[in-house]
Amino acid sequence: MTGQGWELVGAPNARDLGGLVGADGRRVRVGQLIRTPALGRLTDEDLPVLAKLGPACVVDLRDASEIAVAPEDRFAGEPRVVRLPVHDAEHPVFTYVSAVLLGHDLDAYAELARQGTAGAMAAIYRWFVTGESARVGFAEAVRLASRPENLPLLYHCSAGKDRTGWLTVILLTALGVDEAAIRADYLRNNELTDSLRAVIVEAMRRRNPELDVDAVLPVLEVRAEYLDAGYAEVRRVHGSFDAYLRDGLGLTDPDLRALRAQLLE
């Protein structure tokens, strides 16, 4: 269990961001912001749980090429689905993560392994700050979260840890949650997906006894160094996170006030 009164068997790192302390000591409202991985692996038992969560809007951060090869998302009810692809074909890590999750052959990624996948992951987080589709997608997701007709809002990428993780950083920072609490939520992914990660690695090892586990683990985990790379890029480019929200993402004072009005108790 995640400690929140519900869990999704097919999405073990799904969680509600409610309860975290934001601006002026006001807490993030429970049941309004839900982060998950892609919903294609939800079980039949998960669907009544999802129905109870009742998302009005589902934001999918995957590219069409990722969606095409993944199991189709399973929904309860008919939420509005908004696709905001945060993806760069020049970054092989995106397709590598999908290949790992879907059990595809990894021979094409030998060069990425040689470069060091942990370094490639940190580069992705820097790109989250400066990449065009990242800035557009993350900004629009924040605007969606600020409108009552879209709440509860559920958002996901493929694994629910990197793009989903950075969007969570943006949302929680905009809501005034302190960095230590944001970091703790980000790093929770590893404990929540521990058994799933072991299953994936074992399945990969059976297919390829020569598997370099050290090259695969960095894309299955979240690491403080990835988050640090994103924060450092924010400071390098914009000077502060507040300037990144306004100048990098183009969020206005009314956008940010609306977000807090909707999502803080």
TORVOMAR-86722 format. One record per residue (C-alpha): residue in one letter; x, y, z. Coordinates in Angstrom, 3 decimals. Example, Ala and Ser with C-alpha at 12.3 -4.5 7.8 and 13.67 -1.06 7.14 Angstrom:
<sites>
code,u,v,w
a,12.300,-4.500,7.800
s,13.670,-1.060,7.140
</sites>
This chain:
<sites>
code,u,v,w
m,0.000,0.000,0.000
t,1.065,3.587,-0.579
g,-0.391,4.853,2.684
q,-3.123,6.808,0.885
g,-5.994,4.322,1.251
w,-5.849,3.009,-2.316
e,-3.441,1.417,-4.731
l,-3.380,0.372,-8.360
v,-1.812,-3.061,-8.798
g,-0.896,-2.333,-12.415
a,0.510,1.094,-11.541
p,2.400,0.625,-8.265
n,3.910,4.127,-8.258
a,0.528,5.859,-8.689
r,-0.123,8.327,-5.903
d,-2.190,11.270,-4.757
l,-0.230,14.462,-4.060
g,-2.845,15.613,-1.578
g,-1.787,16.425,1.964
l,1.563,18.030,1.182
v,1.975,21.448,2.824
g,2.037,24.325,0.360
a,1.919,28.122,0.486
d,0.830,29.775,3.744
g,0.638,26.371,5.429
r,-2.301,25.345,3.238
r,-2.297,21.706,2.180
v,-2.660,20.357,-1.323
r,-6.242,19.128,-1.626
v,-6.633,15.364,-1.442
g,-7.884,13.537,-4.524
q,-7.249,16.349,-7.011
l,-3.739,15.717,-8.397
i,-2.900,12.104,-9.171
r,0.368,11.012,-10.785
t,0.634,7.589,-12.418
p,2.511,5.612,-15.053
a,0.712,4.785,-18.318
l,-2.598,3.054,-17.599
g,-2.271,0.165,-20.067
r,-1.247,-2.329,-17.398
l,-4.132,-1.688,-15.029
t,-5.851,-4.874,-13.901
d,-9.600,-5.505,-13.843
e,-9.412,-5.006,-10.072
d,-7.850,-1.574,-10.598
l,-10.747,-0.187,-12.611
p,-13.189,0.270,-9.684
v,-10.384,2.055,-7.789
l,-9.804,4.352,-10.750
a,-13.552,4.943,-10.998
k,-13.600,6.050,-7.363
l,-10.708,8.457,-7.989
g,-12.861,9.802,-10.825
p,-10.395,11.837,-12.894
a,-12.175,14.453,-14.997
c,-9.083,14.942,-17.146
v,-6.169,12.643,-18.008
v,-2.977,14.243,-19.312
d,-0.765,11.915,-21.358
l,2.803,13.186,-21.779
r,3.842,10.451,-24.230
d,4.573,10.885,-27.913
a,2.338,9.154,-30.474
s,5.202,6.763,-31.283
e,5.266,5.594,-27.658
i,1.495,5.256,-27.418
a,1.387,3.173,-30.615
v,3.580,0.389,-29.207
a,2.225,0.352,-25.629
p,-0.830,-1.450,-24.247
e,-3.894,0.768,-24.629
d,-4.698,2.861,-21.574
r,-7.594,1.511,-19.532
f,-10.097,3.967,-18.119
a,-13.085,3.924,-15.829
g,-15.725,6.269,-17.172
e,-14.937,8.721,-19.935
p,-12.450,11.317,-18.726
r,-11.269,14.013,-21.087
v,-7.889,12.849,-22.430
v,-5.385,15.556,-23.368
r,-2.176,14.546,-25.140
l,0.749,16.855,-24.441
p,3.761,15.041,-25.912
v,6.995,15.862,-24.096
h,9.399,14.031,-26.343
d,12.559,14.594,-28.338
a,13.506,12.058,-30.983
e,17.110,13.233,-30.658
h,17.249,11.854,-27.119
p,17.490,8.052,-27.435
v,16.718,7.662,-23.736
f,13.011,8.173,-24.479
t,12.851,5.195,-26.822
y,15.251,3.233,-24.636
v,12.967,3.553,-21.601
s,10.011,2.409,-23.700
a,12.025,-0.509,-25.096
v,13.028,-1.613,-21.593
l,9.460,-1.365,-20.262
l,8.005,-3.238,-23.230
g,10.659,-5.956,-23.275
h,12.023,-5.077,-26.706
d,15.463,-6.008,-27.982
l,18.070,-3.586,-26.643
d,20.842,-4.260,-29.152
a,20.187,-0.917,-30.830
y,21.084,0.874,-27.614
a,24.616,-0.440,-27.175
e,26.046,3.006,-27.879
l,23.810,4.590,-25.259
a,25.029,2.035,-22.724
r,28.625,2.887,-23.586
q,27.951,6.596,-23.120
g,26.458,5.894,-19.711
t,22.719,5.830,-19.218
a,22.888,7.729,-15.906
g,24.537,10.626,-17.734
a,21.929,10.406,-20.489
m,19.161,10.523,-17.899
a,20.630,13.683,-16.339
a,20.770,15.210,-19.833
i,17.058,14.486,-20.262
y,16.261,16.420,-17.090
r,18.234,19.387,-18.370
w,16.253,19.121,-21.602
f,13.009,19.143,-19.582
v,13.886,22.746,-18.662
t,14.880,24.017,-22.108
g,13.283,21.725,-24.716
e,10.482,23.296,-26.733
s,7.955,20.456,-26.415
a,8.810,20.166,-22.707
r,8.136,23.839,-22.033
v,4.896,23.814,-24.040
g,3.598,20.534,-22.591
f,4.440,21.199,-18.962
a,3.026,24.737,-19.104
e,-0.265,23.572,-20.615
a,-0.542,20.807,-17.996
v,-0.242,23.421,-15.233
r,-2.954,25.539,-16.871
l,-5.229,22.494,-17.108
a,-4.677,21.806,-13.397
s,-5.727,25.368,-12.569
r,-9.230,24.936,-14.039
p,-11.961,23.335,-11.907
e,-13.556,21.451,-14.802
n,-10.359,19.382,-15.157
l,-10.223,18.236,-11.534
p,-9.456,15.655,-10.401
l,-6.519,15.676,-12.831
l,-4.542,12.491,-13.496
y,-1.285,12.770,-15.438
h,1.218,10.226,-16.695
c,4.018,9.392,-19.119
s,5.304,5.845,-19.740
a,6.931,4.792,-16.473
g,5.437,7.615,-14.402
k,8.757,8.763,-13.024
d,10.657,11.211,-15.256
r,8.330,13.443,-17.275
t,5.649,12.788,-14.667
g,8.243,13.448,-11.978
w,9.368,16.788,-13.401
l,5.775,17.947,-13.957
t,5.167,17.094,-10.296
v,8.173,19.242,-9.334
i,6.686,22.129,-11.327
l,3.180,21.757,-9.882
l,4.291,21.363,-6.281
t,6.795,24.227,-6.488
a,4.088,26.467,-7.969
l,1.860,25.456,-5.045
g,4.524,26.461,-2.540
v,5.538,22.981,-1.359
d,9.100,23.013,-0.063
e,11.925,21.356,-1.952
a,12.594,18.674,0.691
a,9.013,17.386,0.454
i,9.123,17.524,-3.358
r,12.368,15.568,-3.383
a,10.956,12.966,-1.003
d,7.935,12.400,-3.251
y,10.178,12.126,-6.312
l,12.456,9.540,-4.704
r,9.503,7.453,-3.428
n,9.236,6.008,-6.923
n,12.081,3.579,-6.230
e,10.525,1.956,-3.165
l,7.098,1.793,-4.814
t,8.479,0.056,-7.927
d,11.118,-2.117,-6.237
s,9.437,-5.458,-6.959
l,8.415,-4.407,-10.474
r,11.987,-3.375,-11.251
a,13.270,-6.767,-10.113
v,10.734,-8.545,-12.348
i,11.727,-6.461,-15.388
v,15.455,-7.026,-14.847
e,14.952,-10.773,-14.339
a,12.845,-11.048,-17.498
m,15.486,-9.157,-19.449
r,18.237,-11.340,-18.029
r,16.410,-14.475,-19.127
r,16.224,-13.183,-22.682
n,19.792,-11.907,-22.644
p,22.161,-13.610,-20.164
e,24.816,-11.040,-21.112
l,22.596,-8.167,-19.985
d,24.495,-5.237,-18.489
v,22.220,-4.536,-15.527
d,24.229,-1.422,-14.659
a,23.203,0.057,-18.013
v,19.518,-0.745,-17.487
l,18.969,0.263,-13.848
p,19.509,4.007,-14.430
v,16.438,4.141,-16.689
l,14.288,2.092,-14.292
e,15.102,4.233,-11.263
v,14.870,7.834,-10.222
r,18.025,9.294,-8.744
a,18.759,12.459,-6.815
e,21.384,13.342,-9.417
y,18.706,13.511,-12.137
l,16.596,15.914,-10.102
d,19.708,17.923,-9.259
a,20.505,18.225,-12.979
g,17.052,19.709,-13.605
y,17.307,22.152,-10.710
a,20.820,23.183,-11.799
e,19.590,23.849,-15.336
v,16.754,25.995,-13.962
r,19.294,28.097,-12.043
r,21.705,28.281,-14.987
v,19.106,29.400,-17.512
h,16.622,31.352,-15.389
g,18.317,32.124,-12.065
s,15.403,30.860,-9.960
f,12.486,28.453,-10.139
d,10.038,31.350,-9.968
a,11.650,32.890,-13.073
y,11.492,29.492,-14.794
l,7.748,29.261,-14.107
r,7.193,32.722,-15.542
d,9.796,33.065,-18.286
g,10.544,29.445,-19.195
l,6.963,28.179,-19.019
g,5.171,31.443,-19.665
l,2.893,31.076,-16.657
t,1.280,34.331,-15.561
d,0.361,35.589,-12.101
p,-3.328,34.789,-12.823
d,-2.320,31.237,-13.888
l,-0.436,30.672,-10.646
r,-3.123,32.268,-8.475
a,-5.776,30.071,-10.109
l,-3.657,26.961,-9.516
r,-3.367,27.727,-5.807
a,-7.024,28.646,-5.529
q,-8.069,25.285,-6.982
l,-5.540,22.994,-5.354
l,-4.765,24.381,-1.905
e,-7.187,23.939,0.989
</sites>
